[in-house]
Amino acid sequence: MESVSAPPWLESLLSTAFFSICPAHRDGPRSECNMYCLDCNNEAFCFYCRSSRHKDHKAIQIRRSSYHDVVRVAEIQNVLDISGVQTYVINSARVMFLNERPQPRIVVKGGSHSCETCGRSLLDPFRFCSLGCKLVGIKRNGNANFILSTKNEEEVRSRERIGRRLLTSKEEEEEQEEEELREGGDIYQSTPPPTHSSNNSNSRRRKGTPHRAPLGS
């Protein structure tokens, strides 16, 4: 069942260990093995390996938040149907966790949503807390899948073309974002907070000095 509902590289991705130092580029500033090639379906590699060995392949970058591996929704949604998996906003990037995280056995009062696989409390009415938990759910029940529908294939290819064009110009921005994610805490938001302009707020509160109308003689 899982072979039909999930791509062959997914289970390998979820079991891969990331963030070791690449032995071939250990002196480089971006030598952490935090990338995975969906075409080769082999092992984690670093930024420099991608440029030399996986230049024209489908590759995704794994990031880290509080020692747990996450992937940006913008990358993984191009190759997987991620419906039903809880997403989080961490340092302005929408991400999802690769695997189930250890959790204290404490009942959360007022929590109305939980992962169907591991029971973790969720912020929103999703079915799973991670890609790994969704895969387990597929194997158990077969009532979900990771395969993108054919009607979305053109949209996916279009997003991939745009992504490749923007990759070079965004390398520095993504490097900084990756560092922020690696140092992020365990406080997540399901949606970005609204932005308010303090100047506009103050200007609405400010009023002119009241003046009395002159008294008639």
ABEGO torsion letter per residue (X at the ends): XAAAABBAAAAAAAABBBGBBBAAAAABABABBABBBAAAGBBBBBAAAAAAAAAABBBBBBBBBGGBBBBBAAAAAAABBABGBBBBBBGGBBBBBABBBBBBBBBBBGBABBBAAAGBBBABBBABABAAAAAAAAAAAGABBABBBAAAAAAAAAAAAAAAAAAAAAAAAAAAAAAAAAABBABBBABBBBBBBAAAAAAAABBBBBBBBBBBX
